[in-house]
């Protein structure tokens, strides 16, 4: 089977496009990393509306929707002979379930973007990550899931799509990107912290990030 020609377009910082790119990198799948500065996206946006970044081209066919792209990348990418997205239907269901649960950690945050008063915005964000907050409760739930893992991986004692999602979904909380959210907000979740170190130390992950000097990627390095 001929490997597809893949191009991934996203802004030059981690975000919705990063899971797709990391999955491809971990699986050793070649792709063109098309980092678009905001002005370049502004010039391109009207041509692809209503589609949004990230965008992917597969053998010249343009596709969108980050989770669909991520799942496709994880079907292609294999580690130790097994795809990051399982072929077994029940395993795939469990991966999809936990992946959606991981998304719940970040889900309450976008609503704060509309708050115009800075102090009010920061207070709203701080409330999300305090103990029992809308984001923290899901983070704590995931910590409990990881606590039951003998291998440190989220499911099946092997690297899957879920592990990359956990690793990347916590990054915005760790890098101080959002005003009002302290970098150490989830440091009390020991198993989430151990999981971050485990994934960051996977050789393919280390190799992918080692030469990236953008400070926003620092939290993704071992």
KAVEN-V658531 format. One record per residue. N is the residue number from 0. D_CENTER is the distance of its C-alpha to the mean C-alpha in Angstrom with 2 decimals. Layout:
n=N d_center=D_CENTER
n=N d_center=D_CENTER
//
This chain:
n=0 d_center=28.28
n=1 d_center=27.45
n=2 d_center=23.89
n=3 d_center=22.56
n=4 d_center=22.35
n=5 d_center=18.86
n=6 d_center=17.97
n=7 d_center=14.65
n=8 d_center=15.32
n=9 d_center=13.26
n=10 d_center=14.17
n=11 d_center=14.63
n=12 d_center=11.84
n=13 d_center=8.07
n=14 d_center=6.82
n=15 d_center=6.59
n=16 d_center=7.87
n=17 d_center=5.83
n=18 d_center=4.46
n=19 d_center=8.14
n=20 d_center=9.60
n=21 d_center=8.48
n=22 d_center=9.68
n=23 d_center=12.76
n=24 d_center=13.40
n=25 d_center=13.34
n=26 d_center=15.65
n=27 d_center=17.83
n=28 d_center=17.67
n=29 d_center=19.09
n=30 d_center=17.66
n=31 d_center=18.55
n=32 d_center=16.02
n=33 d_center=17.55
n=34 d_center=16.53
n=35 d_center=18.35
n=36 d_center=19.80
n=37 d_center=20.27
n=38 d_center=23.95
n=39 d_center=23.29
n=40 d_center=21.03
n=41 d_center=23.86
n=42 d_center=26.32
n=43 d_center=24.33
n=44 d_center=23.14
n=45 d_center=26.51
n=46 d_center=26.77
n=47 d_center=23.74
n=48 d_center=24.00
n=49 d_center=22.90
n=50 d_center=19.77
n=51 d_center=16.96
n=52 d_center=14.38
n=53 d_center=12.49
n=54 d_center=15.36
n=55 d_center=16.05
n=56 d_center=19.51
n=57 d_center=20.54
n=58 d_center=24.14
n=59 d_center=24.76
n=60 d_center=23.52
n=61 d_center=21.11
n=62 d_center=18.45
n=63 d_center=15.96
n=64 d_center=13.60
n=65 d_center=9.91
n=66 d_center=9.73
n=67 d_center=13.04
n=68 d_center=12.07
n=69 d_center=9.15
n=70 d_center=11.86
n=71 d_center=14.41
n=72 d_center=12.75
n=73 d_center=12.45
n=74 d_center=16.08
n=75 d_center=17.16
n=76 d_center=15.58
n=77 d_center=17.79
n=78 d_center=18.07
n=79 d_center=21.61
n=80 d_center=22.58
n=81 d_center=20.19
n=82 d_center=17.42
n=83 d_center=13.90
n=84 d_center=14.66
n=85 d_center=18.07
n=86 d_center=21.24
n=87 d_center=22.96
n=88 d_center=22.80
n=89 d_center=22.70
n=90 d_center=19.98
n=91 d_center=17.94
n=92 d_center=18.77
n=93 d_center=17.66
n=94 d_center=14.25
n=95 d_center=13.95
n=96 d_center=15.38
n=97 d_center=13.15
n=98 d_center=9.91
n=99 d_center=11.68
n=100 d_center=12.74
n=101 d_center=9.42
n=102 d_center=8.96
n=103 d_center=12.36
n=104 d_center=11.49
n=105 d_center=10.32
n=106 d_center=12.72
n=107 d_center=15.88
n=108 d_center=14.92
n=109 d_center=15.56
n=110 d_center=19.10
n=111 d_center=19.93
n=112 d_center=19.67
n=113 d_center=22.99
n=114 d_center=24.84
n=115 d_center=27.19
n=116 d_center=28.80
n=117 d_center=26.86
n=118 d_center=28.13
n=119 d_center=27.41
n=120 d_center=23.82
n=121 d_center=23.25
n=122 d_center=25.07
n=123 d_center=23.01
n=124 d_center=19.75
n=125 d_center=21.47
n=126 d_center=22.55
n=127 d_center=19.07
n=128 d_center=18.26
n=129 d_center=21.81
n=130 d_center=22.82
n=131 d_center=22.90
n=132 d_center=21.01
n=133 d_center=18.90
n=134 d_center=15.56
n=135 d_center=17.20
n=136 d_center=18.75
n=137 d_center=15.58
n=138 d_center=14.27
n=139 d_center=17.75
n=140 d_center=17.67
n=141 d_center=14.72
n=142 d_center=16.68
n=143 d_center=19.61
n=144 d_center=17.97
n=145 d_center=17.06
n=146 d_center=20.59
n=147 d_center=22.07
n=148 d_center=20.50
n=149 d_center=23.03
n=150 d_center=20.77
n=151 d_center=17.83
n=152 d_center=15.50
n=153 d_center=14.45
n=154 d_center=16.69
n=155 d_center=19.66
n=156 d_center=19.82
n=157 d_center=17.72
n=158 d_center=14.28
n=159 d_center=12.56
n=160 d_center=9.59
n=161 d_center=9.22
n=162 d_center=9.13
n=163 d_center=6.15
n=164 d_center=4.37
n=165 d_center=6.66
n=166 d_center=6.43
n=167 d_center=3.43
n=168 d_center=4.54
n=169 d_center=7.83
n=170 d_center=7.90
n=171 d_center=9.49
n=172 d_center=11.92
n=173 d_center=12.85
n=174 d_center=13.60
n=175 d_center=16.11
n=176 d_center=14.81
n=177 d_center=16.23
n=178 d_center=19.96
n=179 d_center=21.07
n=180 d_center=18.21
n=181 d_center=19.35
n=182 d_center=17.16
n=183 d_center=18.60
n=184 d_center=18.06
n=185 d_center=16.44
n=186 d_center=18.43
n=187 d_center=20.77
n=188 d_center=18.37
n=189 d_center=19.48
n=190 d_center=17.63
n=191 d_center=14.15
n=192 d_center=15.36
n=193 d_center=16.78
n=194 d_center=13.72
n=195 d_center=11.89
n=196 d_center=15.03
n=197 d_center=15.31
n=198 d_center=12.10
n=199 d_center=12.78
n=200 d_center=16.28
n=201 d_center=15.75
n=202 d_center=17.86
n=203 d_center=15.78
n=204 d_center=12.86
n=205 d_center=15.67
n=206 d_center=17.29
n=207 d_center=14.41
n=208 d_center=14.06
n=209 d_center=17.71
n=210 d_center=19.25
n=211 d_center=16.77
n=212 d_center=18.85
n=213 d_center=16.82
n=214 d_center=16.79
n=215 d_center=13.44
n=216 d_center=11.98
n=217 d_center=14.46
n=218 d_center=12.44
n=219 d_center=10.47
n=220 d_center=13.97
n=221 d_center=16.21
//
